[in-house]
Amino acid sequence: MAISDRLGSDHAAVSSRIANVSRRQFLQGASGLALGLYLGPAFADESTGAAASVFEPNAFVRIGGDNVVTVVSKHLEMGQGTFTGLATLVAEELDADWAQVVVEAAPADAKRYANLLFGIQGTGGSTAMANSWEQMRKAGAAARAMLVAAAASEWKVPAAQIHVEHGIVSHAASKHQATFGQLAAKAAQQAVPTDVKLKDPKQFKLIGSVKTPRKDSAAKTNGSAMFTQDLRLPNMLVAVVAHPPRFGGTVKSVDMAKAKAIAGVVDIVQFAGKPGVFPAGVAVLAKNTWIAKQGRDALVIEWDDSQAFKLSSEEIFTQFRELAKKPGLPAHSSGDAAKALTASNKLIEAEYEFPYLAHGAMEPMNCAVQLSAGKCEIWHGEQLHTADQGAVAGFLGIPLENVTLNQLYAGGSFGRRANPKADFVLEAVAIAKAAGDKGIKAPIKMVWTREEDTRGGYYRPANLHTVRAALDASGKPIAWQQRIVGQSLIKGSPFESALIKNGIDATSVEGADNLPYAIPNLQVELHSPELAVPVQWWRSVGHTHTAFSTESMIDELATAAGKDPYQFRRELLAKHPRHRGVLEMAAVKSGWGTPLAAKAGVKRGRGIAVHESFNSFVAEVVEVSVQKDGTFKVDRVVCAVDCGVAINPDVIKAQMEGGIGYGLAATLYSEITLKDGVVQESNFDRYRPLRINEMPLIQVHIVPSAEKPTGVGEPGTPPIAPALVNALFAATGKRIRKLPIGTQLQA
C-alpha cells in the first residue's frame, strides 16, 4: 500500500487541489444544462448516483457520472500552459464544454505516459504540444465516438445522425438529449475504436480560439493550487540543508550544539552524497521551514576543500581562450572554410563570452519524501518522471514500481527540475534515509533557500565562441568558421549515448551547426572541457549562446558589407521560407526602415535577429534609447513567431513575453561568477532578474500556419540578446560581445 492510501482524508485533500476546477464548482455553474432535455429511463438524475460509473476509454480521458471531463496530463504544468493546451486538444475532439473540463496530473508510468519524442515520460524541449498533438486529439475523438455509440444504442437511432456540441449529445429528429455524465455508464460498455477520424481544422472551435481561458489561472489566483511548498503531510518535518561552499567539498566536522538548542529543531542528520550527482551535507529537521533555516544557520561546520574545485571565472575563460586557438571536433563541415577565409580580403573576427547562469525559478528546489519498508513515495513538481523514478529506485536498491511519484504544480523550472541526474530528488531521498536510520519515520520535505538554489550548481554552462567570417567582393558571405568551447550538458547523464555522437554534444552546437544562411563554406567545431562545476540545460539549451554569436556576427557582416541588417538576412534566407516569414513579419510590424521618434540628447536604434529552436521560428526587433552617460532603456520588442497551429494564442503570446523577459535579464544583468571556486551570487540582489518597471512594451504576432504545432516555452528567449546588442550598435556604433551587458556602454 502506498503512503497515499494511508494518509486518508489529509492526502485526499492534497490530491484534489491539483485539479483546476472542483466538481462542486462545475455543478454549481452548470446546473441548468439538463433543463428541457428528454431523460430516458437509463439516464437517472445525476445526483442520485444511479449513473455514477466512470467512463475511462484511455489513459488520458475520464468522464464521471457527475459530468466532469478529466483530462490526465502526462506533462508538468510549471507555468507554461501545458494543462490548458492538452485539455484543449481533448476537448476539441470530444466537443466538450470548456467549463466541464478539469486537468489532473498523471502519475509516473512510462508505459502509458511516455513523451513520444523522448521515449520516456518527461516534460522538456518545448515538446508537450508537439508530441501530444495527435495523441490527445485521438483520445478525445475515441471518447466522443463511444458516447455517440452509447446514445445511438439507447435511443435506437443511427450514430451518424447524432450531434455533439458543448458537452451535450443530441438527436434532432427524436429530440433526445443527454449530458456526457448521463451517458458515461453506457459508454463504458462500448468497444474502444481502433481508428478515429479527427476534425478538419476548419471545424475547430477551441483550438486557435482567443476565448479559451487557462485551466490553472483560477487555482493560482485563489491560492488553492498545490505546489510542493504548500504540501502538508501528517507529522511531516522540513529539512533545510547546509551544502559545501565549493563544488567537491565535503564535511570535515560539524558542531550541532547551537542548532539543537533552537526550539522546534527535531534532529540533525549528516547524509552521504553521490559523486558527480549531489554533495554530502548536513540537514536540519524541524517543524517548519523557518525553524529549520535558523537551525541550519546555527551549525558550525568545518569543510574539507582538499579535493574541491578552486578556479575563478577569469581562470576558466583563460583556459577556454587557449582551447579556442586549437581546432576542435568537427560538428559541421561543408565546403572548405579554411581555404575561403585565406582567400578573402574582407575578414571579420569576433569572440563572444557567456557566463554561467542559474535558472532562478520562482520556486526553489524542494521535494517531499516518505520512505517505508522497501518503498518510496515522492511529491514535487515532477518534470522528468522516468529518469527520477529510475534514479531513486537505483539509489535505494528497490524495484522501480515501488517508487511512487506524485506530480504537483511547479513554480517555474527553465530546465532545472529536469535534471537527468536527479540531483535534488536524490538529495531529498538521502536525507529521508539518513533520518530513517536514526529512527525518524515521518515524511521529510527538503526545502532549498534562494541562496542554496543560486549556489547549488547545475548552471547553464559558461561558453566561449570565436567566429571568423569572410565576404566576397559583392558583400556576400563566403566562409564561416566557428569554434565553441563549453562544458557538455550531457556527458555522464543517462542521455549521453543518444545525444553525444563522435564526441559532439548536440546541445552544445545546436543553432550553429544548422545555420540557415546561404554560406557555401561553413565549419563549426567544438571543445568540451571537463570542469567540476555542475551544468545542466537552461531555457532554450544551446540556443541561448549560439543564437547570440551567430546573429551578432551576421549583423557585423551586414555592416561590413554596407547593407541593411534586415535585407542582408532576407537575401540569405531565400531557401528557408519559415525563417524568412517571421523575419518579414517582425520587420513590417516594427516599422523597420522608418525613423524612430527623436528624443533630445538620446541616441535611438533598432536591432533585429531571427532564430529557429525546437522547430519553432522566431524573429525579434528591439528598440532602445541610450542616454549620454551610456545607460539605456529597452523601449519595445516586436516578436513574430511561427510555431505551427496556434493551439492557444494567448498562451503563445504569454510564453513569448515571458521568454523575452527572461532572456533580457540574462542579457542585461544575470551571471554566476566564481572566486577561488566559490559562487559569489546568492540572492536576487546580486543575481539580477528583470524588475517589473524594466519590462519593455512587447508586441507578439503569430504567423498563421497549418503545420503541426511546435514548442513555445523556449523559442522566445534566444533572439532577444542579439537583437538587443544589434540595436545598441545601431544607436551607438559600439559592439557588445560579452554577456551580460552590465555597464559596458558606460566604459
N, C-alpha and C positions, 0 to 999 in steps of 0.2 A: 504494500500500500504506500503510495506517495504521500509526502507530508501534506500536500494539498487536500488529501482525503481526511487527514486527521485534524486539520485546523478548523474544520466546521464552519460556523457562520462568519467568523472573522475573515477567513480566507475567501469565502464566497463573496463577501462584500468587496474584498480587494479585486477579485477576478471580474466582478460585474462592472467595475468602474472603468475598465478599459473600453467597453462599448460606448459609442459616442452618443447614442440616444437610447434612453431606457424604454423598455416595453410599456411601462406605465405612461411615460410621456407620450409615446406614439399613440396609444389607445385613446388618451385624453384628447389628442389633437385630431384624431381621425375617426371619432365616434360616429360621424354622420355618413360614413361610407356605405352602410347597409340600408340606408333609407331608400324605399321604393324598389328594393330588389326582391325577386322571386326566390324564396328559400325553400328548396325541395326537402324531402324527409331526411336525406343524407347530410344536410347542412344545418345542424342544430345551432343554437345561439353559441357563439364562441366562448362566452363567459361561463357556460356550463361545463366546459372541458370535454364535451362529448366528441369533439373533433380535434383533440389536442395532440394527436400523433404528429411526430416530427417528420418532415419530408426532407431527406438529405440525399439528393441524387448523385453527388460527387463530393470531393474534398473541399470545395470552395463555396458551396451554397447550402443553406439550411433554412427551411421555412416551417414555422411552427403554427399550431392551431390559433395562436394569438395574432396571426397575420404579419408577424415580423419577419423580414427577409434579412438573414445574417450572412454577410459576405466574410469569408475567412481569408485574411491577408497573410500570405507567406512572407511578405516583406515588412521590415520595420518601418514604423512611422516615426520619423525624427524631425519633423517639421517640413519635409519636402513635398508633402501632399500625396503620398503613396496610398493611404487609406481611401482618399477621395477618388483617385484615379482608378484603382482596382474596382471599387464599388460602382463607378460609372460604367465600366466595361460590362459588368454583370447585369446591372440594372437596365442598361440599354437593350440588351438582347432579351432580357426577361420581360421587358415592358412593365417594370415595377414602378410604383410611385416612389419618388426620391425620399419622401418623408418616412416611408416604412422600412427603409434600409438602414441597418446598423453594421458596423465593422468590428470584427473580432480578430485578435492576433493569433496566428497559427502556432502550434507547439513545434518543437524541433522534431522533424520527421522528414528526412531527405527523400524517402521513398514516395511520399505524397507531395512534398512541397519544395522540391529542388528548383533552383533557378535554372531554367532551360539553357541559358547561355554559359553557366558555370559548371553545371553538373552536380552542384552541391546546393544546400539551402543557405541563402545569404542575400544581403542587400548591399549593392555597391556598383560602382562603374556606371551609374546612371542607367541601370538595366531594367528596373522594375516594370516600366510600361512596355519596353521593347520585348521582354521575354514573356509578358503576360497578355499581349495584345489579342492573340487568337485564343489562348488557353482560357482566359476568364470570360471572353465572349461566348465560347463554346459551352462553358459551364452554365452560363445564364440561358443560352438557347436550349440546352438539353432540359433544364428545369422547366422552361416555358412549354416545350413540347410535351412533357409529361403532365403538366397541369391541363393543357388543352386536351390531351388524350383522356384524362380523368373526367373532364367536363363532358366530352363527347360521349363517353361510355354511360355516364349518369343521365344525360339528357336525351340519349338516343338520337343524336344529330351528327352529321358529318363534321369531322375535325376541321376541314377546310373552310367551313362556314363560321367558325368561332373566332372572335376578335378579342385581343388583349390590349388594354391600354390603362395606364396609371394604376396598375395593380388590380384591375377588375377584368374578369373573364366573362364574356357575354356572347349570347347568340341572338341576333336581332329578330329573326322570324318568330321564335318561340318566347322571346323576352326573358329567357333565363339569364341570370347573372350570379356571380359568386366572387368572393374575395379569394386570394391565394390561401389564406388560413382555412377557409371553409373547404377548399379542395385538397389540402395538404395530405390528409389520411388516404384519400383515394389515389392521389398522385403517387404516393409512396409505393403503391401496389403495381404501378406501371413498369414496363420494361424500359431500362435506360437506353436511349437511342445511341447507336454506334456512330452515326453520322448526322450532323445537323446543318441546316443552311443558315448562314449568317446574313445579316441585313446588308443591303446595298447602302453605301454611305449617304445616299440621298434620303434615306429613311431615318437617319439619326435624329434623335430628339435631345438626348443628354450629352452625347459625345460632341464636343465643339461648342456647347452652349455656354454663354456667359452668365447664365442664370442658375448654375448648379453650384450651390454653396458647399464649402468644405465640410467634411464629416467630423473633423476634430476641433473645429473652432469653438463650438459651444462648451465642450468639456474643458478646454484650455482657458476659456474665459471665466467660467463659473467655479473653477478650481477642482472639479471632480475628476479631471484627467489623472491617471495614475502613473507617476514617474517613480523611479527607484527611490528617490529621496523622500517620496511620500509614503513609502511602504512601511507598514507597522504589522509585524507578526507577533504572536503571543510570546512573551518572555525574551524578545529579541534584544540583542546587545549591539551597540555600534562600535566599530573599530576604526580608529584613526592611526595612521602609520608614520613611523619615522624611517625615512629612506636614507641611504648613504648619500652625502653631498656630491660624490664623484662616481661616475659610472665604473663599475668594477670594484668599488669599495665594499668592505664587509664590517661586521660588528666585532670590535675587539673586546669591549667591556661595556656594561650598562649598569648604572645606579638607578634603581627604581623607587627608592625610598620616598622622595618628594611626590612622585606621581601617585604612589599608593596611598598617600596621606590625604589626597583630594576626595572629598565626599562624592560618592556616585561612581568612582572608579571601581570596577568589579575585579579586574585582573589585568595582568600584563604578560604578553607572550612574545617570545622570540620565534621567528619562523625561518626555515631554510629557504633560500632562493633556488632558482633553476638557472644555471649558467646560460647566458645568451637569450634568456626569456624575461626573467624578473629577478631583482636582487633580494638578498636576505634582508630582513629588517626587524623592527620591534613594533608591535601593535598594542595600543592601549584599548581595553574593552570597558565600555561604560554604558550607562543607561540612556545617554543621548549624545549627539554629536558634539555639543559644546563642552560637556564634561570630558569626553574622550580627547578632544583637542587640548584642553587645559592639561590633562594628564600627559599627553604626548609632549607638550612643550616643557613639561617639568622633568622629563627624562634627562639624565646626564650620560651621554654616550661618547665613548672613545672609538673612533673609526679607524680601521686598518686600511690605509690607502697604498700599501706597498705594491699592489698589482693594479691599481686604478689608472684610469685614463687621465692624463695631466696636460694635454695640449691646449693651447689657446686658439681662438678663432684665427688670429693672424698667422699662427704657425700652420694651421690646417690649410689655409689658402696659399701659403708659400709652397707647401708640398703639391697642391693642386696645379700651381703655375708651372712647376718643374715637370709634372706629368704631361701637361698640355703642350710642352715643347716637343714631345715624342709622339710618333704615330700610335694610335690606339687600335683596338679591334674594329674591323670594318662592320658598321651597322647598315650602310647603304653605299653602293658604288655604281654609278652609271657614267659612261664616257670616261674622260681622263682629266680629272680636275687639276691635278698637279701640273700637267703639261699646259693646260689652258691658262692657268694662273701665271705661269712663267712667261707665256707668250703675250699676255696683255700688258699694256702700258697704263691702264687705269685700274689700280688695285686698291681696294678698301679693306682695312683690317680693324677688328674690334674685339675687345674682351668684355664679357658680361659676368657679373658676380652676383650670386644668390645666397642668402644666409639660411641657416636652419630656421624652420618655422614651427611653432606649436600650433595645435589645432584650435585651442581656445573655445571649445564648445561651451554653451551657457551652463550646461550640467556637467560638472567634472566627472571623472571616472568613479563609479560606485557599483556595488554588486552585493546582493544578499545571498547567503548560502545556508542551507540546512543539511547537515550530514546525519545519516542514520546507518544502521547495520548494512553495509555493502551498497548504500545508495547515496545519491547526492541530488538535491533539488536547488535550483538557482532562479533568482528573479532579477532581471535588469533589462535595459534597453538592448535586447539581443540583436546584433547585426550580422553575425557570421555563425549561424546556428551549428552547422555541421562541423566546422573546424573547432569551435569552442567545446561542443559535446565530446568530440574525439579527444581533444587535449585533456579535458577533465577526466574522462574515463582512463586514459593512459596514465595520468598523474596519480590517480588514486588506485589504479590496478583493478578496476571494476568493469563489468560489461557495459557496453555503450548504452544499452536500453535501460540501465539503472541510473542514467543521468537525465534528469528532467529539467528542461529549460522553460521558464515562463517569460514570455516576451511582453514587456511593458513599453510605454512610450519612452522615447529618449529626447532629452533636451539638446538636440544637435549632435553632430558627430564629426562631419567633414572628413570621414575616413578613420578616425581614431578608434571607434568601437569595433571596427572590422580588422582587428589585428590578427594576422594569420597565426601568430604565436600565442594568442590568447593570454597576453601578459597579465592584465589586471584581473581577469576572471580567475586565472590560476593563483594569483596572489590572494584573492579573497578565499579561495578554497584552502590554500596553505594556512591561512590564519585560522579558519574554522577547524582544520585538522589539528593545528597546534593547541587550540583551545580545547578540543575534544580529548586530546592526550592528557590534559590537566583536569579532566572530568567535567568540563563545561559542555553541555549538550544543547544549549539554546541556539536558535538561528543567529547568525552573525551578518551584520550589514557593514561592509567596508565602505568608508567614505573618504575620498581624497579631498583635501582642501584645494582652493585655487592654486596655492603655492606648489603643492605636490603635483597638481595637474600640469603646471607650467614647467616645472623642473624634472618631471618624471620621464623624460626621454620620448622615444618614438616620434621623432620630428620629421617634417619634410626635409630631406637631406640638403645640405649645402651643395652648391654646384658652381662650377666654373666652365664657361663656354668661350672658346676662341673661334672666330669666324673670319675667313679670308674669302673675299669675293671679287670678281672682275667683270668689267663691262667691255663690250666691243666698241668699235668706232661710232656706231649708231646709238649707243647708250643702252643696249640690251645686255642683260647679264648672261655671261657665257660660262662662268665657273663659280663653284661654291664649295669650300672645304670647311667643315665644322668639326671641332673636337669638343667632346663633352666629358667633364671629369666630375664624378659624384658617386657616392655610395649606392650600391644596389639595394633596392627596396625588397627584393625577392629572395636573394641568396640566403639559404638557411631556413627558409619557410616551407610549408607544405606545397607551395605553388612553384617551387624552383624548377622542377622538371618541365612544367607546362609553359613557363614564361621566360626561361633563360635558354637560348639556343646559341650554340657556338660561342658561349661566353658573353653573349649580349643580353642584358636585361631589357626586355621590350619596353618596360615602363620608364626606363631612363632616356630613351631616344624617341619615344612616340611624339609626333608633331614635328620632328626634324627629319626623321628618316623617310617620311612620306610627304615631303614638301611639295605643295601643289603647283608651284610656279614653274613656268616653262624655262628651265635652266638645263642645258644639254649635258653639262659636266658637273656631277654632284657627288661629293664624298662626305660621309658622316662617320665619325669614329668615336669610340667610347673607351674611357678608362674607368674602372670601378674599384677605387681604393678601399681597403677594409679598415675601418676605424671602430672603436668601441662605443661610439655614440649610437644609441638605438634609433633606427629610422623606420618610417612607415609612410604609406601613401597619404597624401594630403589632398584636399579638394581639387580635383582635376588632374591629380597624379603628376606624370612627367610634363604634361602640357603647361603646368604653371611656369616652368622655366623655358621650355622650348618655344612657346609662343612669344615670349618676350624677346629672346635672342633673334629668332627668325623675322618677326615683324619689325623689330628695331632695325635690323640690317637691311631689310627690304626698303625701309624708309631712307636709310643712308644711301642706298644705291639710287633711289629715285632722285635724291638731292644731287648726287654726283652726276647723274645723267641730265640734270636740268629739267626734270619732268614733274608734273603734279603727282603727289603720292597716291591719290585715288586712281587716276588714269593709268599710272605706271602698273599698279596691281591689276587693274581691269584687263589690260592688254596681255598680261602674263597668265591670266586665268581663263583663257578662251576655251580650254578643254575641260574646265571644271565649272559647269553651269550653276551648281548649288552654292559654291563659294562666291561666284560672280553675282548670283542673285541676291544674297544677303548684303554683299558689298554695295551693290547698286541701290538697294532699298535704304541702307543706312545713309548713304551719300545724299540721296534725294530727300529723305525725311529730315536730315540735319541742315539742309540748305548748303551743302558743300559747294564751295566756289563763290558764294555770296559773302560780302564783308561782314565781319562781326561788329556789333554795335560798339562804337568807340567809348572809352571811359578815360577821363582826364588822368594823366600820369600813370596809366595802366597799360601793360602790354597784353594783347589777347592773341590766342591761337587755337587752331583746331588740329586734332590728330586722328588718324584712322588706323584700324587693324582688323584683320579677318583671320579666323582660325576654325578648324574642324577638330572637334573632340567628341568621343563617344558617339560617333556617327551623326552628330548634330553640327550645324554650321552657324556661326555667329560672327557678325561684324559690329564694331562699335566705333562711334565717333565721339571724341571728348572735346569739350570746350573749356578753356582755362583763362583766368585773369591773373597776371603776375604783377605784383607791386614793385616799386623801385628798390626795396630792400631785399628782394628775392623771395619773399613769401608769396604764396599763390593760393588760389581757390579753384576747385573744380566746379564749374558753373552748371554744366549739363552733360549728360551722357545719352546718346541716341543709340539704341540697340536694335538690330534686326536679327531674328532667329528663324532658322528653318529646321524644325525638329519632326518633320513628317506631319501626320494627322495631329492636330491640336486637340487632345482629349479634353483638357480643361484650360481654356485660355487664361483664366485668372491665375491659376496655379503656375502656368508657364511664365507669366509676367512677374509673379512674385519671386519665382526662382531666379529669373534673370536679374531682378533688382537685388535680391539677396546675394547672388554670386558676384555682382558688380561691387556691392558694398564690402563684401568680404575680401575681394581682390584689391580694392582700394586701400584697405587697412594695411595689407601686406606690402603694397606698393609705396605707401607713404611713410609708415612707421614701424611695422612689426618686424622683429628679428630676435632670434635666440643667439646670444653670444656666450662664449666660454672664456674663462680666465683661469689658467692652471687647471683646466678640466672641470671647473665649477661653473654651472649655469648662472649667469648674472641676473636674469629676469625672474620675477616671481609672481607678480600680480599684474592687473591691467594698468597700474600706474606706470610700469616700465615696459610691459609688453602691450603696446598701444593698439587697441581696436579703434575703429572709426566712431567718433561721437555723433550723436543724432543731428547736431547742428552742422556737421560737416558733410552730411549726405547730400549729394547734388540732386538736381532735377533729373529723373531718369524716365525716358520715353521708350517703351518697348513696342516693337512692331513684329508681328508674326507672319511669316511668308505662308500663304495658302499652299497646301500640299496634299497630295493623295498617297504619298509614300507612307510606309508603316512608321508608327511613332518611334522616336529615339529619345535619348536622355535630355533632361533639362536641369538636373540638380547641380551639375558641374560645368557645363559648357559656357556659362556666362562669365566665369572667372578669368580664363586665360587671356582674352583680348584686352582687358581693361588696362593692365600695366603698360604694354607697348603703345596703346592708343594715347595714354596719358603722357608718356615721355615724348612721344611724337608731337603732341600738342605743345608741350613745353619748348621743344625745339623750334616749332613754328613761331612761338611767341618771343623766344629769347635768342635763338641760334646756338644754344648750348645742348649738347647731347648728354643724357644721363644713361650710364651703362651699369651702374651698381645699384642694387636694391637693398634696403628701402631708400627712397629718395632723401628723406630727412631734410637736412639743411644744405644740401649740395648746391642749390641755386644761390645760396647766400654767401658762398665762399668767395 
